[in-house]
Amino acid sequence: MAFRYLEADEGQDTCTISQEDIAEAVDITSGSKHFKLVLNQFGPYRINYSGNGRKLLLAGHRGHVAAIDWQSKNLNSEMNVMETINDVRWLHTHNMYAVAQLRWLHIYDSTGMELHCIKKFNDVLRMEFLRYHFLLATSSATGFLQYLDVSIGKEIVATNVKSGRLGVMCQNPYNAVIHLGHSNGTVTLWSPSMKEPLVKMLCHHGAVRSLSVDKTGMYMASSGLDRKLKIFDIRTFRPLHASVLPLGAGALCHSQKGLLAAGTGNIVQVYKDTHLGPPQVPYLCLSVKGPIHGLQFCPFEDVLGIGHGGGFTSMIVPGAGEANFDALECNPYENKKQQREWEVKALLEKIPPELITLDPTQLGEVDAATMEEKHKEQVERLGFDPHEKTRFVPRRKLKGKSSSTNLLKRKKKVAHERQREQIKMSLEDQKANEHNINDSKAPQSHRTTLDRFKK
């Protein structure tokens, strides 16, 4: 298989280079990242890389599921569920993954043992895992958007979108908002705390085929049956530019460095700087065997995984992955002890689903409401002032000391003390006002002791 390396400048000629040529030109470790798995019996395949990019999940439409360490080529588990598979996703670690089978949602461990069968999630078509919220978002053929809390194993939200079959879904990695594509050309944005869409925008004249949001959460790419590839600015919800593809893109994916991969039929096209101009000349092209059903860039690697009807292809894409990683957040070289420690820390720092909003920076802003406004709202809500001072009631003393005369003396004493405090505060305010008035009046000239003899 060969791909075309195309320069962005129109004046330069294009040249054809094969993946084998690139594998020979780079070091041995990087060259081994290009490989092909011929799996033409149970395809087409959908794929998913783990959060640190070490593990790879392959799920064939006819029931084949395999979990492998794609760098060392070690097979961790393999099975056939004897049922149609619509999608597959890793969970918070590479020890658990979810499989959307024909009837229900199943959870398996790394060895292929079934841990859970969730019958509330039926006819699931697409899944997205929210890493920092421990939520598995699913869209079904019945039109429901459901959220599963993986930490407790319970469904927390089920929303009827009322838009028919939900076969297009992606998440915004910046704010964890779910984007859904519909058959009428609209795209809706959803949060688990709302029963109505946060945003509803018309993107295409036909049905939406695929969606993808970049790492910064500013730009969204969408493709539809009108064969158009559009780039939207999510900050203003307006289209930046659009281009027409020959066959239309059935799969879209953004890399960590902003590259956009589009699968059109059996050809993968990678574009650069799609937010600066309309995607016209592709940066890379690759043809595979069979229609493309799954695209994903491997985290922290210059690799694009392609799941198609003939199996799986790992494509080298220079400049796609992030070179620097935070070992405390996502470590590709972690051991078992570090993995356990990270899992405990992530559970302690789990973000509640109620905090998923379009603008997450609003959560750290200061409330501008004054204390008086808050006090008035509190009084209106409760019907009384909770900060009002209660009337002084003397404590009853024993041995005849609580006679009526003594109680009256103690009440008068407390009343006089409060009256003195009020008088003292009023005198201080009066002196401050007089001082401000005197300061405001500037002296006309310098006064001396002889001024008293002047008329």
VOGU-3710 file (C-alpha; in Angstrom, 3 decimals, decimal comma):
1> mafryleade> 0,000/0,000/0,000  1,296/3,432/-0,884  0,365/6,905/0,218  0,961/10,253/-1,386  2,929/12,902/0,441  1,480/16,211/-0,794  2,970/19,612/-0,131  0,655/22,463/0,769  2,238/24,776/-1,782  0,668/24,463/-5,193
11> gqdtctisqe> 3,895/25,239/-7,007  5,624/22,068/-5,769  5,173/18,708/-7,388  3,638/15,782/-5,516  5,586/12,620/-4,920  4,451/9,105/-4,104  6,088/7,415/-1,120  5,096/4,097/0,381  4,771/3,348/4,061  7,635/0,882/3,713
21> diaeavdits> 9,912/3,695/2,523  9,093/5,761/5,598  9,577/2,738/7,865  13,042/2,215/6,394  13,964/5,896/6,716  13,097/6,181/10,414  14,534/4,253/13,357  13,646/0,626/14,030  11,193/1,409/16,840  9,245/3,940/14,772
31> gskhfklvln> 9,394/1,716/11,694  7,774/-1,169/13,555  4,696/0,998/14,207  3,532/0,449/10,641  1,858/-2,939/10,259  -1,272/-4,554/8,859  -3,577/-7,187/10,311  -5,470/-9,158/7,682  -8,836/-9,959/9,288  -11,290/-10,406/6,438
41> qfgpyrinys> -13,685/-12,871/8,077  -15,371/-10,870/10,840  -15,007/-7,282/9,604  -15,530/-4,426/9,205  -13,671/-3,434/12,371  -14,049/-0,610/14,851  -11,018/0,332/16,936  -10,145/2,154/20,142  -6,807/3,059/21,743  -6,425/3,282/25,511
51> gngrklllag> -5,854/6,624/27,191  -2,061/6,252/27,332  -1,863/4,747/23,839  -0,448/1,377/24,863  -3,404/-0,938/24,252  -5,601/-1,420/21,209  -9,117/-2,825/20,964  -10,415/-4,396/17,769  -14,108/-5,225/17,401  -15,429/-6,873/14,268
61> hrghvaaidw> -19,013/-6,370/13,210  -19,550/-10,139/13,249  -18,526/-10,628/16,883  -14,720/-10,806/16,956  -13,108/-8,900/19,870  -9,342/-8,684/20,471  -7,259/-6,668/22,950  -3,582/-6,340/22,044  -0,463/-4,443/23,033  0,073/-3,017/19,559
71> qsknlnsemn> 3,710/-1,956/20,125  4,956/-5,336/21,310  2,318/-7,195/19,210  1,297/-9,279/22,245  -2,273/-10,593/22,259  -3,906/-10,055/25,668  -7,296/-11,601/24,936  -9,386/-12,726/21,997  -12,926/-14,040/21,750  -16,029/-14,153/19,618
81> vmetindvrw> -19,269/-13,103/21,288  -21,336/-14,727/18,510  -23,344/-11,531/18,163  -23,230/-8,313/16,181  -20,950/-5,646/17,682  -21,657/-1,965/17,051  -18,894/-0,265/19,044  -16,179/-0,857/21,636  -14,489/1,415/24,203  -11,769/1,178/26,836
91> lhthnmyava> -12,814/2,386/30,288  -10,668/4,285/32,811  -7,879/1,651/32,626  -6,845/-0,963/30,098  -8,146/-3,690/32,433  -11,788/-3,092/31,510  -13,613/-2,363/28,272  -17,214/-2,025/27,153  -18,713/-3,742/24,121  -21,967/-2,556/22,544
101> qlrwlhiyds> -23,468/-5,820/21,342  -26,668/-6,364/19,404  -28,971/-6,538/22,411  -27,250/-5,185/25,513  -24,121/-3,497/26,793  -21,435/-5,841/28,175  -18,379/-5,078/30,322  -15,294/-7,343/30,027  -11,915/-7,425/31,728  -8,529/-7,633/30,013
111> tgmelhcikk> -8,655/-11,448/29,942  -12,042/-11,493/28,170  -14,121/-12,495/31,205  -17,565/-10,902/31,343  -17,942/-8,658/34,375  -21,342/-7,105/33,826  -24,289/-7,205/31,457  -26,342/-4,015/31,620  -29,788/-4,655/30,182  -30,914/-1,055/30,626
121> fndvlrmefl> -28,563/-0,135/27,784  -30,072/-1,879/24,763  -29,521/-1,324/21,036  -26,413/0,788/21,690  -24,799/2,127/18,499  -22,015/4,463/19,671  -20,121/5,016/22,913  -17,845/7,692/24,378  -15,983/7,452/27,688  -15,543/10,637/29,768
131> ryhfllatss> -12,236/9,960/31,469  -12,340/12,550/34,263  -16,018/11,932/35,109  -15,966/8,104/34,978  -18,993/8,251/32,689  -19,755/6,058/29,697  -22,065/7,922/27,305  -24,064/5,762/24,879  -26,426/6,543/22,006  -28,948/3,937/20,920
141> atgflqyldv> -31,081/3,080/17,919  -34,179/3,952/19,959  -33,099/7,604/20,271  -31,875/7,595/23,900  -28,706/9,217/25,229  -27,689/7,385/28,404  -24,876/7,867/30,911  -23,379/5,027/32,952  -21,312/5,839/36,032  -18,521/3,259/35,836
151> sigkeivatn> -17,354/3,841/39,421  -20,681/2,636/40,894  -22,048/0,699/37,915  -25,380/2,537/37,718  -27,233/4,564/35,141  -27,451/8,192/36,196  -29,193/9,880/33,242  -31,328/8,678/30,340  -32,521/11,361/27,912  -34,884/10,863/25,011
161> vksgrlgvmc> -33,382/12,999/22,257  -36,524/12,602/20,088  -34,518/12,623/16,859  -34,669/9,000/15,802  -31,687/6,720/15,389  -28,471/8,064/16,976  -25,616/6,659/14,926  -23,218/9,650/15,061  -21,626/10,770/18,324  -18,405/12,327/19,582
171> qnpynavihl> -17,249/14,150/22,697  -15,564/17,484/23,225  -12,352/16,691/25,157  -12,241/20,243/26,510  -15,552/20,322/28,398  -16,883/16,700/28,072  -20,002/17,840/26,181  -21,498/15,181/23,903  -22,120/16,068/20,235  -24,840/14,136/18,402
181> ghsngtvtlw> -25,466/14,131/14,653  -28,975/13,602/13,302  -30,594/12,576/10,063  -32,036/16,051/9,427  -28,567/17,639/9,212  -28,522/19,127/12,719  -25,937/18,688/15,466  -26,968/18,945/19,117  -24,788/19,400/22,203  -25,777/17,623/25,413
191> spsmkeplvk> -24,916/17,682/29,098  -26,143/15,076/31,635  -27,590/17,822/33,844  -29,959/19,113/31,138  -32,973/17,472/29,522  -32,799/19,799/26,515  -29,849/20,331/24,168  -27,413/23,064/25,120  -26,984/24,050/21,463  -28,767/22,984/18,283
201> mlchhgavrs> -27,144/23,958/15,000  -27,912/23,168/11,378  -24,739/21,878/9,721  -25,721/20,024/6,530  -28,551/19,788/4,034  -28,543/15,999/4,444  -27,926/13,549/7,261  -24,760/13,921/9,345  -22,313/11,048/8,823  -19,458/11,821/11,213
211> lsvdktgmym> -18,265/14,370/13,792  -14,953/15,185/15,439  -13,768/17,883/17,881  -10,111/18,836/18,277  -8,182/18,736/21,543  -8,616/22,441/22,301  -12,405/22,204/22,015  -12,574/25,201/19,651  -13,139/23,570/16,274  -15,535/20,874/15,127
221> assgldrklk> -15,387/18,988/11,839  -18,546/17,456/10,375  -19,390/15,520/7,243  -22,786/14,748/5,737  -24,565/13,078/2,887  -24,144/16,273/0,863  -20,441/15,251/0,558  -19,312/18,411/2,333  -16,612/18,601/4,978  -17,266/21,634/7,201
231> ifdirtfrpl> -15,181/23,200/9,945  -17,093/25,041/12,705  -15,888/27,405/15,396  -17,612/26,155/18,545  -16,995/29,444/20,350  -19,342/31,253/17,943  -21,174/28,204/16,487  -20,533/29,444/12,964  -18,954/27,638/9,987  -15,446/28,751/9,084
241> hasvlplgag> -15,155/27,060/5,694  -16,302/23,995/3,789  -15,056/21,788/0,972  -16,610/19,062/-1,149  -15,060/15,582/-1,008  -15,463/13,150/-3,927  -17,251/10,435/-1,934  -18,008/12,183/1,343  -16,306/11,368/4,633  -17,778/8,496/6,622
251> alchsqkgll> -15,272/8,802/9,501  -13,441/11,798/10,995  -10,771/12,066/13,675  -8,525/14,820/15,093  -4,994/14,226/16,322  -3,368/15,813/19,356  -1,541/18,272/17,098  -4,644/19,277/15,137  -4,369/17,041/12,070  -7,696/15,899/10,641
261> aagtgnivqv> -8,140/12,413/9,159  -11,118/11,728/6,917  -12,111/8,302/5,642  -13,772/8,468/2,218  -14,694/5,000/0,995  -11,469/2,972/1,206  -9,131/6,015/1,154  -7,817/7,885/4,194  -6,940/11,554/3,734  -5,072/13,559/6,366
271> ykdthlgppq> -5,320/17,362/6,312  -3,233/20,049/8,014  -4,370/23,380/9,482  -8,038/22,900/8,702  -8,964/25,832/10,976  -6,867/28,258/8,903  -8,263/27,464/5,473  -10,583/25,091/3,631  -9,224/21,534/3,416  -8,282/21,192/-0,249
281> vpylclsvkg> -4,918/19,453/-0,702  -4,412/16,498/1,685  -1,201/16,097/3,633  -1,278/12,278/3,359  -3,358/9,721/1,484  -3,597/5,960/1,984  -5,765/3,323/0,338  -6,879/0,216/2,250  -8,844/-2,910/1,468  -12,518/-2,507/2,230
291> pihglqfcpf> -14,634/0,406/3,465  -13,341/2,368/6,458  -15,405/2,099/9,658  -13,043/3,310/12,378  -10,361/6,012/12,608  -8,361/7,111/15,641  -4,980/8,718/16,193  -2,921/6,945/18,836  -2,173/9,253/21,811  1,469/10,386/22,075
301> edvlgighgg> 2,394/8,583/18,835  2,641/9,567/15,180  0,293/6,728/14,295  -3,185/6,594/12,804  -5,197/3,431/13,392  -7,566/2,431/10,600  -10,283/-0,188/10,998  -11,754/-1,366/7,719  -13,417/-4,320/6,071  -10,119/-6,141/5,510
311> gftsmivpga> -8,827/-5,827/9,073  -6,609/-3,192/10,687  -3,841/-0,921/9,371  -1,426/1,158/11,421  -0,339/4,203/9,415  2,640/6,429/10,242  1,647/10,123/10,205  4,614/12,422/10,952  3,773/15,200/13,401  0,439/13,805/14,592
321> geanfdalec> 1,114/12,943/18,239  2,099/14,986/21,268  5,782/14,456/22,075  5,562/15,516/25,744  3,256/13,839/28,262  2,375/14,349/31,908  3,328/11,152/33,722  1,007/11,965/36,627  -2,001/12,212/34,335  -1,354/9,786/31,483
331> npyenkkqqr> 1,842/7,714/31,469  2,506/5,373/28,507  5,271/3,628/30,482  3,457/3,083/33,774  3,796/-0,128/35,737  1,138/-1,915/37,766  1,882/0,011/40,962  1,656/3,375/39,216  -1,561/2,294/37,530  -3,180/1,389/40,861
341> ewevkallek> -2,085/4,653/42,437  -3,408/6,655/39,486  -6,752/4,851/39,644  -7,212/5,650/43,341  -6,237/9,281/42,787  -8,579/9,590/39,808  -11,485/8,203/41,841  -10,818/10,721/44,616  -10,680/13,567/42,075  -13,714/12,430/40,089
351> ippelitldp> -15,678/15,351/38,657  -19,452/15,263/39,260  -21,582/15,128/36,106  -23,433/18,285/37,171  -20,303/20,334/36,405  -20,341/19,542/32,666  -21,071/22,871/30,966  -20,234/24,619/27,713  -17,801/26,986/29,441  -15,971/25,182/32,280
361> tqlgevdaat> -14,094/28,378/33,211  -17,283/29,782/34,745  -16,927/27,350/37,640  -13,868/29,221/38,920  -15,236/32,736/38,614  -16,161/34,890/41,621  -19,829/35,535/42,321  -20,388/39,257/41,773  -23,562/39,439/43,846  -23,194/41,654/46,908
371> meekhkeqve> -23,924/40,601/50,452  -26,996/42,827/50,536  -28,497/41,118/47,495  -27,846/37,688/48,924  -29,334/38,791/52,252  -32,510/40,062/50,580  -32,912/36,852/48,588  -32,453/34,808/51,744  -35,064/36,845/53,637  -37,549/36,513/50,752
381> rlgfdphekt> -36,974/32,779/50,524  -37,180/32,019/54,258  -39,754/34,633/55,241  -37,630/35,932/58,156  -34,197/37,400/58,769  -31,880/34,669/60,140  -29,204/37,260/61,076  -31,531/39,413/63,169  -30,536/39,654/66,810  -32,915/37,863/69,130
391> rfvprrklkg> -34,379/39,527/72,181  -32,271/39,116/75,335  -33,706/36,576/77,752  -31,833/36,387/81,077  -30,780/32,962/82,228  -32,596/31,803/85,309  -30,381/31,643/88,413  -30,942/29,595/91,524  -31,266/30,488/95,211  -33,624/33,403/94,771
401> kssstnllkr> -31,358/35,436/92,509  -33,908/35,395/89,678  -36,426/37,712/91,294  -38,368/40,178/89,198  -36,179/43,067/90,368  -32,931/41,358/89,426  -34,307/40,283/86,024  -35,386/43,871/85,293  -31,953/45,224/86,284  -30,166/42,719/84,036
411> kkkvaherqr> -32,447/43,521/81,084  -31,874/47,279/81,541  -28,124/46,747/81,756  -28,037/44,840/78,459  -30,321/47,421/76,820  -28,070/50,293/77,984  -24,989/48,499/76,606  -26,617/48,120/73,195  -27,722/51,751/73,286  -24,154/52,885/74,091
421> eqikmsledq> -22,816/50,874/71,151  -25,336/52,455/68,776  -24,532/55,993/70,066  -20,807/55,330/69,749  -21,195/54,123/66,161  -23,355/57,144/65,230  -20,771/59,575/66,722  -17,985/57,891/64,771  -19,970/58,184/61,567  -20,695/61,849/62,289
431> kanehninds> -16,999/62,626/62,898  -16,036/60,825/59,717  -18,564/62,869/57,714  -17,331/66,142/59,234  -13,756/65,158/58,461  -14,658/64,463/54,841  -16,443/67,822/54,558  -13,462/69,714/56,000  -11,107/67,930/53,647  -13,275/68,796/50,672
441> kapqshrttl> -13,052/72,511/51,490  -9,553/73,623/50,579  -8,095/76,498/52,708  -7,900/79,858/50,943  -4,578/80,920/52,492  -2,208/80,033/55,285  -3,593/81,280/58,661  -1,398/82,809/61,392  -1,892/83,985/64,985  -2,302/87,630/63,844
451> drfkk> -5,390/86,788/61,813  -7,547/87,302/64,898  -6,942/91,104/64,761  -8,262/91,298/61,203  -11,775/92,616/60,728
//
